[in-house]
Amino acid sequence: MRTFPVYAPKLIVKHVRIFLSGAIWVKDLGLLEFDKGRFLQSQKSLPKVKQAVSELNALIEAQSAPRQST
């Protein structure tokens, strides 16, 4: 389990894309679990945590989307 002293979305997403499953600890958010390269949303989470998980999953989706050449 990795600990992040600050909420740094791009760094967290990079970690998740490398390891695909596990857990991380983010200061002020707490424990965030991920599996198959996506963060798991808990029903009992605070709104702040739910928003962070949604934002992180959106970043993962954006990086996973195939890029179109022009």
HELIX and SHEET records of a PDB file:
HELIX    1   1 PRO A    9  PHE A   19  1                                  11    
HELIX    2   2 PRO A   47  SER A   64  1                                  18    
SHEET    1   A 4 ARG A   2  PHE A   4  0                                        
SHEET    2   A 4 GLY A  22  VAL A  26  1                                        
SHEET    3   A 4 GLY A  30  ASP A  35 -1                                        
SHEET    4   A 4 ARG A  38  PHE A  39 -1                                        
END                                                                             
